[in-house]
Amino acid sequence: MFPAFNKKRTCMVLIVLLVLLNISIPSVVYFHEPTKLRVNKAYKDYYTGYQDVDEYKIHNVYAPNDIRSKLAKHFPYKKSTEKSPRYIWQMWKTTDITTLDENLQKLIETWRTQTVEEKGSFRYEMIGDETLSELVNETFAEVPEVAEAFHILPKIILKSDFMRYILMFAFGGIYSDIDTSLDKDILGWLPYEETVFDKENQVGLSIGIESDRDEMDWARNGMARRVQLCQWTLQAKPNHPFYRELIYRISDLALNHFDPETMILTKGGKKYDLNSGSETKFAGVMEWTGPAMFTDTVFEYLNEVYKTSEELNPELNFANEKIIDPNLPLNLLSKVKYMELPGSVHNEYDPIERPFGWQNLTKQEHPILFDDDVLLLPHLSFGNRQGGDLDYAMHHFKGSWKG
């Protein structure tokens, strides 16, 4: 989406100049096309043997006692053509939904239709509040820090958010809030097709868009990010490293940055009061487990894969070789009215630090395949609009989580 420099030519010119000047190449030299590339004399030895970014991070970035190291050990992930699990997960206070509003019951039924053989024999599970603790304790018996963090969370909405990520990480499949409806049979969703853009399907993570407001008042109605990603409907294969990172971040805040006595959460130098009636309670939920945390982690995960992939392979042009984006010919950025917005300081495109920003997704009309593994869906797929082949599920904003 953004113009690139000529990496090979730039690299050769730089090296020739340094040799002519009799200056040794420093241990790390940064330049960018469009992301930064590390050049040093031990480069090949340092990176040899790693099959992908995740393997490199497990062995070189995570400390042995890091929650992510433990999760990677007990929940290993490899990109593959193995099919995504046929699970459908929903949550409510109890598994007995007969006390729910009749309209909500009808929405739930749209998901239950997928359990029949002709629609794929999906396994449907409604998880009640009474089983959350037991499920988390059993799932993370080998990584007790996650269960400890879950029990620290002081609000049910925080637990609900965290639990959906846990379900995706530990079991995979589809999670969707009970105030959503299924608009298209799941086997017709792109993540469940045999091929994606004429390539054998390796998709392990699908991400939708909740909000994409090209307006000055983009933050109205509680939106936390200019392009805010959707976490009311999720789809993934189990053990995906994105959810590993997300679970780690939420757990770290619970274990190290939250005071249960004062109900104060500290994140990024800001303090959020989680007490009832607090002016910062809603923002605290958004930043701890909600769409703000989810969106930021997605963008940071994508950029880490992007930049580290080029570090592992100096010949790689990630934008050209690892991203399939049918939106590029549409020149969608030319349709954006407000490129600079007050308060929009998160996930902004930067050619060096953040080569994949919200500008890469705004106005999106077609899915984007990222590194064969992540499918970035347009607003239509999981949003509040209906119509077309990419309309998978719709959110009806019944506010069931408030109940």
Secondary structure, DSSP 4 states (H G I P E B T S, - for coil): ------HHHHHHHHHHHHHHTT-PPPS-EEEESSSEEEE-TTHHHHHTT--SHHHHHHHHTS-TTSHHHHHHHHS-----SPPPP-EEEEEESSS--TTS-HHHHHHHHHHHGGGSGGGT-PEEEEEEHHHHHHHHHHHTTT-HHHHHHHHH--SHHHHHHHHHHHHHHHT-EEEE-TTEEE-S-GGGSGGGSSEETTEE----EEE-EEEE--STTTTGGG--SSEEE--SEEEE-TT-HHHHHHHHHHHHHHHHSEETTTTEEEETTEEEE-STT-TTHHHHHHHHTSHHHHHHHHHHHHHHHHHHHHHH-TT--HHHHTEE-TTGGG-GGGG-S-SS-TT--SS--BTTTBSS-GGGTTT--S-EEETTTEEE--HHHHSS---STT--EEE----GGG-
